Amino acid sequence: MTVKPDLRALRDALVADLRARDVLHDAAVADALATVPRHLFLPGVPPAEAYVDEAVVTRRDAEGTATSSSSQPAIMAIMLEQLDVRPGHRVLEIGAGTGYNAALLAHLVGPAGSVTTIDLQPDVADAALAALAAAGYGQVRVVCGDGALGVPDGAPYDRMIVTAGAWDLPPAWFEQLAVDGRLVVPFDLRGVMRSIAFERLGPDGSAGGPAGPRWRSRSAHTCGFMPLRGLAAGPGRRLRIGEGDAGVSLSVDGEREIDADRLAAALTAPPVEFATGLDLTTPQLVDGLFCWLALTEPDSCGLHAGAEAVERGPVEFPVVYGGPSGPSAAIGSGLVAGASAALLARPRTEDRSAVAPLVVRGYGVDGSALATRLVAAARAWHDAGRPGSADMRVEVLPLPEGAGDGADDTGAYDGRYVVDKRYVRVLVSWPRTAASSRCR
Ligand SMILES: C[S@@+](CC[C@H](N)C(=O)[O-])C[C@H]1O[C@@H](n2cnc3c(N)ncnc32)[C@H](O)[C@@H]1O
């Protein structure tokens, strides 16, 4: 295969940029990124654009929702470092997409290893297979199916990586992973997503208590992925607040009574505003406080908006993304109950490292009470040392019998926050803090 020198130079520049931003550290991952021709996995995209550090959407459904993409190289590098792939490993990827990450994995495992990748969409799997062959990675096995079931006939795998957001950890992943294996997965924790590297707690998963998976995290990083669909799809709800492009969407976990129409009206009335006394950067908010609220506050919500809503929508967002041509999207967080809400707000800044004062705005009849709670939660996060993903510990245990039916065994998990899924119980802690609560 001939590699045009200018494309090799673009790959080297991408690697240098990721290193300079402290995203990429591992020499083997850097070599894979410098070698594998991403442009061959993105037909229709001008080759030079394939080496910009951006995600590229490759499929959308009838409503325009993205259903497949090549992920942003920065998060791919972070996740490959979390995965710690070695030559000779047997690797399973769930979410083949374009096939580019599978090619990076094939480069990392070398001729003695093997890579299997699975995608739910037949046309996506076919395109990945063709691109892998064209790029010289025809040895990768591409399967079409639901990754929630894994790919049993290649198990056990030394490494498993999921490249779409998982709301739960299906039993097949645990069963198909080698005893000393590692799983890296973008995991949804009450609406916030963290790429978590998991290893088994005990060698056979039966170190006392109910039988089943027992995993613990080695590392966690902030990330954003389209959700897994099919058997692994989560029950998370997104409510549309307001009309058209200027509307915002509200994500909430679990069954909660929210009156979207009355809330939309409440958001157009002048709010009550409270200072938090905290000055924060964008990463401190996104990586730290948003996650803290999701796990410690049962009424937490996430807020998402497109460019129109940033300019003309009802509320101001604490985090706005965009470039020289203007805002492209925004995210926020707060508490919501019934037709009332309390939301975090901050003066808009393009500079991610700039500190800006954080305020809380209350909307609706209970807005003031929710805002008071939100200020207290933000201050508790600050008093706990402003913990973020790097400080986070996640343990996964079998779901106790009766959980999800109103059982309340919070006391058994002192100092850890509990999130129950369909298959597993998740315990999250920031070891520097001492509080404990049951979230759902
Ligand atoms: C962000 S893309 C993956 C990017 C890919 N790793 C790459 O290098 O281009 C997510 C992919 O997950 C796939 N997916 C979603 N749900 C799935 C499931 N239950 N099983 C397998 N694949 C799934 C989607 O079809 C989509 O192609």
Ligand as a Chemical Component Dictionary entry (heavy atoms), coordinates in Angstrom:
data_LIG
# 
_chem_comp.id                   LIG 
_chem_comp.type                 NON-POLYMER 
_chem_comp.pdbx_formal_charge   0 
_chem_comp.three_letter_code    LIG 
# 
loop_
_chem_comp_atom.comp_id 
_chem_comp_atom.atom_id 
_chem_comp_atom.alt_atom_id 
_chem_comp_atom.type_symbol 
_chem_comp_atom.charge 
_chem_comp_atom.model_Cartn_x 
_chem_comp_atom.model_Cartn_y 
_chem_comp_atom.model_Cartn_z 
_chem_comp_atom.pdbx_ordinal 
LIG C1  C1  C 0  -19.409 5.637  17.382 1  
LIG S1  S1  S 1  -19.754 4.349  16.306 2  
LIG C2  C2  C 0  -18.328 3.321  16.451 3  
LIG C3  C3  C 0  -17.071 3.897  15.881 4  
LIG C4  C4  C 0  -16.100 2.840  15.389 5  
LIG N1  N1  N 0  -15.487 2.103  16.458 6  
LIG C5  C5  C 0  -15.087 3.396  14.433 7  
LIG O1  O1  O 0  -13.889 3.223  14.645 8  
LIG O2  O2  O -1 -15.495 3.989  13.434 9  
LIG C6  C6  C 0  -20.937 3.371  17.201 10 
LIG C7  C7  C 0  -21.366 2.131  16.455 11 
LIG O3  O3  O 0  -22.034 1.290  17.389 12 
LIG C8  C8  C 0  -22.991 0.553  16.661 13 
LIG N2  N2  N 0  -23.954 -0.050 17.588 14 
LIG C9  C9  C 0  -24.987 0.539  18.253 15 
LIG N3  N3  N 0  -25.621 -0.356 19.020 16 
LIG C10 C10 C 0  -24.989 -1.549 18.835 17 
LIG C11 C11 C 0  -25.164 -2.857 19.352 18 
LIG N4  N4  N 0  -26.135 -3.135 20.236 19 
LIG N5  N5  N 0  -24.323 -3.824 18.934 20 
LIG C12 C12 C 0  -23.329 -3.566 18.042 21 
LIG N6  N6  N 0  -23.101 -2.339 17.523 22 
LIG C13 C13 C 0  -23.921 -1.355 17.917 23 
LIG C14 C14 C 0  -23.590 1.572  15.715 24 
LIG O4  O4  O 0  -24.226 0.930  14.627 25 
LIG C15 C15 C 0  -22.352 2.388  15.329 26 
LIG O5  O5  O 0  -21.816 1.943  14.123 27 
# 
loop_
_chem_comp_bond.comp_id 
_chem_comp_bond.atom_id_1 
_chem_comp_bond.atom_id_2 
_chem_comp_bond.value_order 
_chem_comp_bond.pdbx_ordinal 
LIG C1  S1  SING 1  
LIG S1  C2  SING 2  
LIG S1  C6  SING 3  
LIG C2  C3  SING 4  
LIG C3  C4  SING 5  
LIG C4  N1  SING 6  
LIG C4  C5  SING 7  
LIG C5  O1  DOUB 8  
LIG C5  O2  SING 9  
LIG C6  C7  SING 10 
LIG C7  O3  SING 11 
LIG C7  C15 SING 12 
LIG O3  C8  SING 13 
LIG C8  N2  SING 14 
LIG C8  C14 SING 15 
LIG N2  C9  SING 16 
LIG N2  C13 SING 17 
LIG C9  N3  DOUB 18 
LIG N3  C10 SING 19 
LIG C10 C11 SING 20 
LIG C10 C13 DOUB 21 
LIG C11 N4  SING 22 
LIG C11 N5  DOUB 23 
LIG N5  C12 SING 24 
LIG C12 N6  DOUB 25 
LIG N6  C13 SING 26 
LIG C14 O4  SING 27 
LIG C14 C15 SING 28 
LIG C15 O5  SING 29 
# 
